[in-house]
Amino acid sequence: MELNKSLKAIIAASILTIAFNIFSESAQAGFGQASSPAINEEPEDLFSFTIDTSIEDIDPDLNIGIFPNAIINGLYQVGENSAFPRDIFFTTGLLKSSVIEDPEELRILNNQPSNFSTFGGEFVNQAVKYEARLEDASGENFINFEFYSPFTDPNSLSVFNLENLANFLNSDGIVIFPRNLSGLNSELANDSNGFNFIPASDSVTQVPEPSFATGLLSVGVLSAFFGLKRQKHQLN
């Protein structure tokens, strides 16, 4: 009886330990931070959000990307003289990407000033447009925006990782994506400026394979079992 109790306790402890190791070593998703002045009569209002670069594309079209819940921590932060009474916190939002090839659009992107874009003349032949609409929990407040990057894989958000943006960092260590932003609760995203973007970290810890975790559990349980049997034998 005492052997069974001890064995059960050690098995439970082994399971908890391995579970802790698996979750603590799980892949740490990259999170890129974007911010920009918001559209308002007063310039103090700010709009910011985070991109979870671990989210995978669910659209099979190679020229379109759909990334559910990729936009998190959306915040409309009111300034001292804002026309709005309080900060607006947005729920998670879907990010859509698409390839654009229109020469006039590319020309406009290439001609953005340095405080609107750090990509210079990199918009050649193609570019990727990202767009999203965020709403708060009540559904009464919303904001629309779009921004652009030189052509890359539209089916992956890895473009927002540091290794892919290092060449476009400015002296402040940020990348500026040209963007169009709507006013709060306005449908039309037509204000041109730039999103100041802090790239996501490249460091990712690999998740242990399930078979590996199972092996660890088996070794732990068997070690505990035979250890207790030796103790029982010595007592006898």
N, C-alpha and C positions, 0 to 999 in steps of 0.2 A: 504493500500500500504506500509506504513512504517513498519507495523507488518510483512508483507511478506518479506521485505528486511532484517529486523533484524533477522527473523527466518532463512532465507537462510544463512546469515552470520554466525550465531551460529552453524548451521548444518555443514557448511564447516569447521569451526574451530574445531568442535567436531571430524569430520572425520580425519583431519590432526593430531590432538592430539593423537587419538587412533592409527592411522597408525604409528606415531612416536614411541609410546610405544611398538607396536608389533615388529617393526624392531629393536628397541634398546634392546629389551628383547629376541630377537631370539637366538637360540642355538649358542653359540660361539664354533666353531669347534676346536678340539685339533690339534695343529700343532707341529710335532716333527722335530727337526733340525739335519741333518746329515752332516758330513764333513770328508774329508780324504785327505791326500797327493795324488796328481795326478801322473800319470806315465809320467815321462819326464827325460831327462838326468840331469836336475837341479831339486833339491827337493823343490824349492819354490812354484811351481804351486800347487793350491788347487782346489778340486772339492767339491761342497756342494749342498744340495737341502733340500726341506721341504716336509714332508708327511702330507697330510690332512687326519686325521684319521676319519673324518665324512663321507668319501666317502663309498658308499655301493657296495658290490659285485654284479655283474650282471650275473655271470655264475652259473647255477643251480648245477653244479658238486660239491659235498661236499669236494672233494680233490683238487679243483682248485679254485682260486679266481681271478677275473678280476675287477680291480678298475680304471675306466677311470678318467683321470685328477687328480689322487691322488698325483702325483709328481709335485710340483710347485717350483718356485724360483730356478730352476737349474742354477748353475753358475760355469764356469771354470775360475778361477782367476789366471792370469799369474803372475809369480814372476819377480824379477828384471832381472834375466838372462834367462828368458824363451825363448824357440825356437819359441813361438807364439807371434804375435805383439800386441794382445789386448785381453781383457776379452771376454768370450763367454757367452751370456745369452741364456738359453734354454727355449723353450715353454713348456707348461704343458705336462706331459706324463702319460701314462698308466702304472700301477704297476700290475704285475702278481704274484700270489703265487701258490705254488704246494707243495705237501707232498713228502718227500724223505725218503726212508727206506733202502737204500744201506748201508750195514755195513761198507764198506770201507770209504764212504763219511762221515759217522757219526764218525768213528775213527779219520779221519783227522780233523774234526771240534773240537772234544774233545781235540786234541793235540795242538791246537793253543796256542801260547804264550799269556801272559796276556795283552800285548799291542796290540794284534790282536782281543782278545775276553775276555769279562768279565763273560762268561757263564760257564767257567770251564768244568766239565764233565757232563753238563746238557743235552747233545745231546744223549738221550737214546731211542733206538728203532725207533724213528721217529724225523724228523725235518721239518721245513718249509723253503722253498727257495723262496726268493723274487727277481724278476728281472725286469729290465726296460731298455729302450733305449730312450735317449733324443736327440732332434734335435733343432737347432736354427731356427729362422724364415726363413732363406734362404734355409734351408735343406742341406747346404753344410758342416756344422759342426755337429758332433754327438758324443755320448759317450754311451757305454754299461756297465752295472754293474749288479751284483747279490750279495745278502747277505743272511744270514741265522739266524734263531732263533730256540731255542728249540721248540719242538712240542707245538702248540697252535692251535686255530681255524683258518684255512687258509681262511675262508670266512668273516673275520672281521679284521679291522685294529686297533682294540682296544688294541692289543698287544703292541702298541707303546705309550700307555698312561702310566703315571707315576705309577699308582696303580699296574700295571702288571710288571713293571720293577724295582721297588724300591729295590728288593733284589739283583739286579745285578749292582747297581751303584758302581763305584769305588770311591776312595778318592777325586777325583775331581768333583764328582757329575754327571758323565756321564756313559752311557752304551756303550760298544764297541761291535758292531756286526761284526763277521768275514765276509769279503767281497772279491770278485774278481772284478777287474776294468779293463776296456780297456784303452788304450791310446786315446787321442783325435783323432777322425776320424779313429779309428782302430776297426775292427769287434770283435776281440777276447778279451774277458774279462778274462785274465789269471794272473793278478797281485794280489797276496794275501796280504792282510793287514787287517785293521779294519776301520769301519765307527764309528767315535766318534759321539754319538747320545745323544741329550738332549731330554728327553721324553716330550710328550705332556701333558699339564695340564689336570687334571681330572675334573676341574670345568666347568660345563655346565649349562646354564640357559635354562629352559624349555620355549618352544614357547607357547603362549596362544592359547587355542582351538578357532577355527573360531566361534563357537557358543557363546563363552564367549565374543569375540570381538564384535560380532553382538549385544549381550546383552548390552554391554557398550555403543555402539552407540545409541541403542534404548532409554536407560535411559537418555543419554545426550540430545537427541533431544526432548524427551517428557518433560524433566525438563525445557528446554529452552522454549518450546511451552507454557506450563502452566504458566511459570514465566512471559512471555510477555502478556499472556491473563489477568493475575492479574493486571499487570501494566496498560493495556488498560482500564480495568474495573474501576480502581482507578481514572484514568484520566477523565472517563466519569461521 
